[in-house]
């Protein structure tokens, strides 16, 4: 299974939902980067993604986007193949 990294804040309901969906799909470990605790990480997130909102989700080297993007990917059947290392 691909590594999953999420830039997030503690109080974000979209972050909670994204993590829950990933866990439902079998992701056991999520690398969580708290941008509310470290402003340098928020700057890094914006530099990498071009987005300021959380969550910002990466599966392997693929930037999935935010929670809505993750849900849409799952609904069209692309999440599990991406998690398993196949093209989405």
BAGU-873287 format. One record per atom (N, C-alpha, C, O): residue number from 1; residue in one letter; chain; atom name; x, z, y. Coordinates in nm, 3 decimals. Layout:
BEGIN
     n   res   chain   atom         x         z         y
   NUM     A       A     CA         X         Z         Y
...
END
This chain:
BEGIN
     n   res   chain   atom         x         z         y
     1     X       A      N     0.085     0.000    -0.119
     1     X       A     CA     0.000     0.000     0.000
     1     X       A      C     0.089     0.000     0.125
     1     X       A      O     0.192     0.068     0.130
     2     X       A      N     0.047    -0.077     0.224
     2     X       A     CA     0.120    -0.088     0.350
     2     X       A      C     0.120     0.046     0.425
     2     X       A      O     0.027     0.125     0.412
     3     X       A      N     0.223     0.069     0.503
     3     X       A     CA     0.229     0.186     0.589
     3     X       A      C     0.128     0.168     0.703
     3     X       A      O     0.108     0.058     0.753
     4     X       A      N     0.064     0.278     0.742
     4     X       A     CA    -0.034     0.275     0.850
     4     X       A      C     0.013     0.369     0.961
     4     X       A      O     0.049     0.484     0.936
     5     X       A      N     0.011     0.317     1.084
     5     X       A     CA     0.051     0.395     1.201
     5     X       A      C    -0.061     0.385     1.304
     5     X       A      O    -0.113     0.276     1.331
     6     X       A      N    -0.097     0.499     1.362
     6     X       A     CA    -0.202     0.502     1.464
     6     X       A      C    -0.153     0.579     1.585
     6     X       A      O    -0.108     0.693     1.575
     7     X       A      N    -0.163     0.514     1.700
     7     X       A     CA    -0.142     0.583     1.828
     7     X       A      C    -0.278     0.640     1.866
     7     X       A      O    -0.377     0.567     1.870
     8     X       A      N    -0.283     0.772     1.894
     8     X       A     CA    -0.411     0.838     1.915
     8     X       A      C    -0.399     0.959     2.004
     8     X       A      O    -0.290     1.002     2.042
     9     X       A      N    -0.517     1.016     2.037
     9     X       A     CA    -0.524     1.145     2.105
     9     X       A      C    -0.609     1.238     2.020
     9     X       A      O    -0.683     1.193     1.933
    10     X       A      N    -0.599     1.367     2.046
    10     X       A     CA    -0.669     1.466     1.965
    10     X       A      C    -0.821     1.460     1.983
    10     X       A      O    -0.895     1.486     1.888
    11     X       A      N    -0.867     1.426     2.102
    11     X       A     CA    -1.011     1.436     2.132
    11     X       A      C    -1.085     1.303     2.125
    11     X       A      O    -1.198     1.294     2.173
    12     X       A      N    -1.025     1.202     2.069
    12     X       A     CA    -1.084     1.067     2.067
    12     X       A      C    -1.173     1.047     1.944
    12     X       A      O    -1.124     1.049     1.832
    13     X       A      N    -1.305     1.028     1.964
    13     X       A     CA    -1.394     1.007     1.849
    13     X       A      C    -1.366     0.875     1.777
    13     X       A      O    -1.388     0.865     1.656
    14     X       A      N    -1.318     0.775     1.847
    14     X       A     CA    -1.284     0.648     1.783
    14     X       A      C    -1.163     0.663     1.692
    14     X       A      O    -1.154     0.598     1.588
    15     X       A      N    -1.071     0.750     1.731
    15     X       A     CA    -0.954     0.779     1.648
    15     X       A      C    -0.997     0.847     1.518
    15     X       A      O    -0.948     0.813     1.411
    16     X       A      N    -1.088     0.941     1.530
    16     X       A     CA    -1.140     1.012     1.413
    16     X       A      C    -1.209     0.915     1.318
    16     X       A      O    -1.189     0.920     1.197
    17     X       A      N    -1.290     0.825     1.374
    17     X       A     CA    -1.363     0.726     1.293
    17     X       A      C    -1.266     0.631     1.224
    17     X       A      O    -1.283     0.600     1.106
    18     X       A      N    -1.166     0.585     1.295
    18     X       A     CA    -1.068     0.493     1.236
    18     X       A      C    -0.994     0.560     1.120
    18     X       A      O    -0.976     0.499     1.014
    19     X       A      N    -0.951     0.683     1.140
    19     X       A     CA    -0.882     0.756     1.033
    19     X       A      C    -0.973     0.775     0.914
    19     X       A      O    -0.928     0.762     0.799
    20     X       A      N    -1.100     0.806     0.938
    20     X       A     CA    -1.195     0.826     0.828
    20     X       A      C    -1.213     0.697     0.747
    20     X       A      O    -1.215     0.700     0.624
    21     X       A      N    -1.225     0.584     0.816
    21     X       A     CA    -1.242     0.457     0.746
    21     X       A      C    -1.119     0.425     0.663
    21     X       A      O    -1.131     0.381     0.548
    22     X       A      N    -1.001     0.446     0.719
    22     X       A     CA    -0.879     0.420     0.644
    22     X       A      C    -0.871     0.508     0.520
    22     X       A      O    -0.832     0.461     0.413
    23     X       A      N    -0.907     0.634     0.533
    23     X       A     CA    -0.906     0.724     0.417
    23     X       A      C    -1.008     0.680     0.313
    23     X       A      O    -0.982     0.689     0.193
    24     X       A      N    -1.126     0.632     0.358
    24     X       A     CA    -1.227     0.580     0.265
    24     X       A      C    -1.174     0.460     0.186
    24     X       A      O    -1.215     0.437     0.073
    25     X       A      N    -1.084     0.387     0.246
    25     X       A     CA    -1.028     0.268     0.182
    25     X       A      C    -0.899     0.299     0.104
    25     X       A      O    -0.830     0.208     0.060
    26     X       A      N    -0.869     0.428     0.089
    26     X       A     CA    -0.760     0.469     0.001
    26     X       A      C    -0.627     0.497     0.067
    26     X       A      O    -0.527     0.518    -0.003
    27     X       A      N    -0.622     0.499     0.199
    27     X       A     CA    -0.497     0.529     0.267
    27     X       A      C    -0.472     0.680     0.259
    27     X       A      O    -0.550     0.760     0.310
    28     X       A      N    -0.363     0.717     0.194
    28     X       A     CA    -0.333     0.859     0.174
    28     X       A      C    -0.252     0.918     0.290
    28     X       A      O    -0.270     1.035     0.325
    29     X       A      N    -0.165     0.838     0.349
    29     X       A     CA    -0.077     0.888     0.455
    29     X       A      C    -0.088     0.798     0.578
    29     X       A      O    -0.076     0.676     0.569
    30     X       A      N    -0.111     0.861     0.692
    30     X       A     CA    -0.119     0.790     0.819
    30     X       A      C    -0.016     0.852     0.913
    30     X       A      O    -0.014     0.973     0.934
    31     X       A      N     0.069     0.766     0.968
    31     X       A     CA     0.167     0.811     1.067
    31     X       A      C     0.094     0.818     1.201
    31     X       A      O     0.064     0.716     1.262
    32     X       A      N     0.066     0.940     1.246
    32     X       A     CA    -0.008     0.961     1.369
    32     X       A      C     0.086     0.989     1.485
    32     X       A      O     0.168     1.080     1.480
    33     X       A      N     0.074     0.908     1.591
    33     X       A     CA     0.155     0.924     1.711
    33     X       A      C     0.063     0.971     1.822
    33     X       A      O    -0.020     0.894     1.870
    34     X       A      N     0.077     1.097     1.863
    34     X       A     CA    -0.010     1.157     1.964
    34     X       A      C     0.038     1.121     2.103
    34     X       A      O     0.135     1.178     2.153
    35     X       A      N    -0.030     1.027     2.167
    35     X       A     CA     0.009     0.984     2.302
    35     X       A      C    -0.035     1.083     2.409
    35     X       A      O     0.011     1.075     2.523
    36     X       A      N    -0.125     1.177     2.374
    36     X       A     CA    -0.165     1.279     2.470
    36     X       A      C    -0.060     1.389     2.483
    36     X       A      O    -0.058     1.463     2.581
    37     X       A      N     0.027     1.400     2.385
    37     X       A     CA     0.132     1.502     2.387
    37     X       A      C     0.264     1.450     2.440
    37     X       A      O     0.350     1.527     2.483
    38     X       A      N     0.281     1.317     2.437
    38     X       A     CA     0.408     1.259     2.475
    38     X       A      C     0.385     1.133     2.559
    38     X       A      O     0.358     1.026     2.503
    39     X       A      N     0.396     1.144     2.692
    39     X       A     CA     0.374     1.028     2.779
    39     X       A      C     0.465     0.910     2.747
    39     X       A      O     0.426     0.795     2.768
    40     X       A      N     0.584     0.935     2.697
    40     X       A     CA     0.674     0.826     2.660
    40     X       A      C     0.616     0.744     2.545
    40     X       A      O     0.634     0.622     2.541
    41     X       A      N     0.547     0.809     2.453
    41     X       A     CA     0.483     0.737     2.342
    41     X       A      C     0.368     0.650     2.393
    41     X       A      O     0.346     0.540     2.342
    42     X       A      N     0.293     0.700     2.493
    42     X       A     CA     0.186     0.618     2.551
    42     X       A      C     0.247     0.493     2.616
    42     X       A      O     0.194     0.383     2.599
    43     X       A      N     0.355     0.509     2.688
    43     X       A     CA     0.424     0.396     2.750
    43     X       A      C     0.470     0.297     2.644
    43     X       A      O     0.454     0.176     2.659
    44     X       A      N     0.527     0.349     2.537
    44     X       A     CA     0.572     0.265     2.425
    44     X       A      C     0.455     0.189     2.365
    44     X       A      O     0.467     0.070     2.336
    45     X       A      N     0.340     0.258     2.344
    45     X       A     CA     0.222     0.194     2.288
    45     X       A      C     0.176     0.078     2.376
    45     X       A      O     0.146    -0.030     2.326
    46     X       A      N     0.171     0.101     2.507
    46     X       A     CA     0.128    -0.004     2.601
    46     X       A      C     0.227    -0.121     2.598
    46     X       A      O     0.186    -0.237     2.601
    47     X       A      N     0.355    -0.090     2.593
    47     X       A     CA     0.457    -0.196     2.587
    47     X       A      C     0.442    -0.281     2.461
    47     X       A      O     0.458    -0.403     2.467
    48     X       A      N     0.413    -0.218     2.350
    48     X       A     CA     0.403    -0.289     2.222
    48     X       A      C     0.273    -0.368     2.211
    48     X       A      O     0.273    -0.483     2.167
    49     X       A      N     0.162    -0.306     2.253
    49     X       A     CA     0.030    -0.366     2.229
    49     X       A      C    -0.031    -0.436     2.349
    49     X       A      O    -0.116    -0.524     2.334
    50     X       A      N     0.012    -0.397     2.469
    50     X       A     CA    -0.052    -0.448     2.590
    50     X       A      C    -0.184    -0.381     2.619
    50     X       A      O    -0.257    -0.422     2.709
    51     X       A      N    -0.216    -0.278     2.543
    51     X       A     CA    -0.343    -0.205     2.559
    51     X       A      C    -0.316    -0.059     2.594
    51     X       A      O    -0.216    -0.001     2.553
    52     X       A      N    -0.409    -0.002     2.672
    52     X       A     CA    -0.395     0.138     2.714
    52     X       A      C    -0.487     0.233     2.637
    52     X       A      O    -0.469     0.354     2.643
    53     X       A      N    -0.584     0.179     2.564
    53     X       A     CA    -0.683     0.262     2.496
    53     X       A      C    -0.635     0.302     2.357
    53     X       A      O    -0.551     0.235     2.296
    54     X       A      N    -0.689     0.412     2.310
    54     X       A     CA    -0.663     0.458     2.174
    54     X       A      C    -0.792     0.452     2.094
    54     X       A      O    -0.901     0.462     2.151
    55     X       A      N    -0.780     0.437     1.963
    55     X       A     CA    -0.657     0.424     1.886
    55     X       A      C    -0.601     0.282     1.895
    55     X       A      O    -0.672     0.186     1.925
    56     X       A      N    -0.472     0.272     1.867
    56     X       A     CA    -0.407     0.143     1.842
    56     X       A      C    -0.350     0.154     1.702
    56     X       A      O    -0.268     0.242     1.673
    57     X       A      N    -0.393     0.065     1.616
    57     X       A     CA    -0.368     0.077     1.472
    57     X       A      C    -0.275    -0.035     1.424
    57     X       A      O    -0.294    -0.153     1.457
    58     X       A      N    -0.176     0.005     1.348
    58     X       A     CA    -0.084    -0.090     1.284
    58     X       A      C    -0.092    -0.070     1.133
    58     X       A      O    -0.088     0.042     1.084
    59     X       A      N    -0.103    -0.181     1.062
    59     X       A     CA    -0.094    -0.179     0.916
    59     X       A      C     0.025    -0.265     0.881
    59     X       A      O     0.025    -0.387     0.901
    60     X       A      N     0.128    -0.200     0.828
    60     X       A     CA     0.255    -0.270     0.811
    60     X       A      C     0.304    -0.310     0.949
    60     X       A      O     0.310    -0.227     1.040
    61     X       A      N     0.339    -0.436     0.967
    61     X       A     CA     0.384    -0.485     1.098
    61     X       A      C     0.271    -0.551     1.177
    61     X       A      O     0.294    -0.603     1.286
    62     X       A      N     0.150    -0.549     1.122
    62     X       A     CA     0.035    -0.613     1.186
    62     X       A      C    -0.037    -0.518     1.280
    62     X       A      O    -0.078    -0.410     1.239
    63     X       A      N    -0.051    -0.558     1.406
    63     X       A     CA    -0.130    -0.481     1.501
    63     X       A      C    -0.276    -0.519     1.481
    63     X       A      O    -0.317    -0.630     1.512
    64     X       A      N    -0.355    -0.425     1.429
    64     X       A     CA    -0.496    -0.450     1.402
    64     X       A      C    -0.576    -0.441     1.531
    64     X       A      O    -0.670    -0.518     1.552
    65     X       A      N    -0.539    -0.347     1.617
    65     X       A     CA    -0.613    -0.324     1.741
    65     X       A      C    -0.672    -0.185     1.740
    65     X       A      O    -0.610    -0.090     1.691
    66     X       A      N    -0.793    -0.172     1.795
    66     X       A     CA    -0.860    -0.044     1.803
    66     X       A      C    -0.958    -0.022     1.690
    66     X       A      O    -0.958    -0.095     1.592
    67     X       A      N    -1.041     0.079     1.705
    67     X       A     CA    -1.138     0.115     1.602
    67     X       A      C    -1.237     0.002     1.575
    67     X       A      O    -1.263    -0.031     1.459
    68     X       A      N    -1.292    -0.058     1.680
    68     X       A     CA    -1.387    -0.168     1.661
    68     X       A      C    -1.322    -0.284     1.587
    68     X       A      O    -1.386    -0.348     1.503
    69     X       A      N    -1.197    -0.312     1.618
    69     X       A     CA    -1.124    -0.419     1.549
    69     X       A      C    -1.106    -0.386     1.401
    69     X       A      O    -1.120    -0.473     1.315
    70     X       A      N    -1.076    -0.259     1.372
    70     X       A     CA    -1.058    -0.215     1.234
    70     X       A      C    -1.189    -0.228     1.156
    70     X       A      O    -1.189    -0.277     1.044
    71     X       A      N    -1.299    -0.184     1.216
    71     X       A     CA    -1.430    -0.193     1.151
    71     X       A      C    -1.466    -0.339     1.126
    71     X       A      O    -1.514    -0.374     1.017
    72     X       A      N    -1.444    -0.425     1.225
    72     X       A     CA    -1.475    -0.568     1.208
    72     X       A      C    -1.391    -0.630     1.097
    72     X       A      O    -1.441    -0.708     1.016
    73     X       A      N    -1.263    -0.593     1.091
    73     X       A     CA    -1.175    -0.643     0.986
    73     X       A      C    -1.227    -0.600     0.849
    73     X       A      O    -1.229    -0.680     0.755
    74     X       A      N    -1.271    -0.476     0.838
    74     X       A     CA    -1.326    -0.425     0.713
    74     X       A      C    -1.454    -0.498     0.676
    74     X       A      O    -1.473    -0.534     0.560
    75     X       A      N    -1.542    -0.521     0.773
    75     X       A     CA    -1.671    -0.585     0.746
    75     X       A      C    -1.656    -0.729     0.699
    75     X       A      O    -1.738    -0.778     0.622
    76     X       A      N    -1.550    -0.797     0.745
    76     X       A     CA    -1.531    -0.935     0.699
    76     X       A      C    -1.441    -0.943     0.575
    76     X       A      O    -1.402    -1.052     0.533
    77     X       A      N    -1.408    -0.827     0.519
    77     X       A     CA    -1.334    -0.824     0.393
    77     X       A      C    -1.184    -0.836     0.406
    77     X       A      O    -1.116    -0.864     0.308
    78     X       A      N    -1.130    -0.817     0.525
    78     X       A     CA    -0.987    -0.834     0.545
    78     X       A      C    -0.904    -0.708     0.539
    78     X       A      O    -0.782    -0.714     0.530
    79     X       A      N    -0.969    -0.591     0.545
    79     X       A     CA    -0.893    -0.466     0.552
    79     X       A      C    -0.819    -0.436     0.421
    79     X       A      O    -0.699    -0.411     0.423
    80     X       A      N    -0.888    -0.439     0.310
    80     X       A     CA    -0.823    -0.405     0.183
    80     X       A      C    -0.708    -0.500     0.149
    80     X       A      O    -0.602    -0.453     0.107
    81     X       A      N    -0.725    -0.633     0.166
    81     X       A     CA    -0.610    -0.721     0.141
    81     X       A      C    -0.491    -0.688     0.233
    81     X       A      O    -0.376    -0.692     0.190
    82     X       A      N    -0.519    -0.658     0.359
    82     X       A     CA    -0.410    -0.624     0.450
    82     X       A      C    -0.341    -0.496     0.406
    82     X       A      O    -0.218    -0.488     0.406
    83     X       A      N    -0.418    -0.396     0.370
    83     X       A     CA    -0.361    -0.270     0.322
    83     X       A      C    -0.276    -0.292     0.198
    83     X       A      O    -0.175    -0.224     0.177
    84     X       A      N    -0.318    -0.387     0.115
    84     X       A     CA    -0.245    -0.414    -0.010
    84     X       A      C    -0.132    -0.513     0.006
    84     X       A      O    -0.067    -0.550    -0.092
    85     X       A      N    -0.107    -0.557     0.130
    85     X       A     CA     0.006    -0.644     0.156
    85     X       A      C    -0.024    -0.792     0.151
    85     X       A      O     0.068    -0.873     0.154
    86     X       A      N    -0.152    -0.828     0.143
    86     X       A     CA    -0.190    -0.969     0.144
    86     X       A      C    -0.229    -1.010     0.284
    86     X       A      O    -0.253    -0.924     0.368
    87     X       A      N    -0.236    -1.137     0.310
    87     X       A     CA    -0.280    -1.188     0.441
    87     X       A      C    -0.426    -1.154     0.461
    87     X       A      O    -0.507    -1.161     0.368
    88     X       A      N    -0.460    -1.118     0.586
    88     X       A     CA    -0.599    -1.082     0.617
    88     X       A      C    -0.676    -1.203     0.666
    88     X       A      O    -0.794    -1.192     0.697
END
